[in-house]
């Protein structure tokens, strides 16, 4: 891989600590959701951050594919739902559902665009064959 950019964040305190960038631009308090036996505080959690990153990245991949195909997706959006749960062997795993809204686009064309974006998106490439990713056309 030819490196184009490197993102760096440092976590301390685990799921109830903080996440900070070296330049001080980002400094997030972390909280555990009540569903994971946490206090449900105002902080973010790793799954929210992953959902934010994946949805934004996937939308950008869709824009790249759409531009090549000369398709206007100006009013589109991607919602990432990230589930965390127990897996065999006692560990934890993730599953993702990407719900894509492409207003006015026919279902077959939308499906083709989404499938092509799934091949381009770095998050999709990183998770492929590692976690379940479900693509849904809204």
PyMOL commands that set and color helices and strands:
alter all, ss='L'
color gray80, all
select helices_A, chain A and resi 14-16+34-36+46-68+107-120+122-127
alter helices_A, ss='H'
color red, helices_A
select strands_A, chain A and resi 10-12+18-20+27-29+77-86+92-101+132-137
alter strands_A, ss='S'
color yellow, strands_A
deselect
rebuild
show_as cartoon
